[in-house]
Amino acid sequence: MLRQETLQRYRQMTPGERLRLTLDLSRSAWKALSEGPEEVVKRRFLRLQQENDLRNQRICEALRRAFAIDPASCSSSEAIDDEVS
């Protein structure tokens, strides 16, 4: 949980400042993820992909429940966009 002071500073930032902060954090994370032996780096990115896939699956399931979307149509983001629109 972020402290109130931190949240307040973030809220007072311009969109450009928030983008800069995001890019700086992404660059440092990328460096950390891509350092080390090739096999270790591959495992890190495989794990990230698994986490992303699981998150996307949960989002699809929630959208299906919320909008009564046909499960077969949840295989692509275009199908979800069409159903939700």
Protein Blocks (a to p, Z undefined) as FASTA:
>chain_A
ZZfklmmmmmmpcfklmmmmmmmmmmmmmmmmmgccfklmmmmmmmmmmmmmmmmmmmmm
mmmmmnopafklmmpfklmmmmmZZ
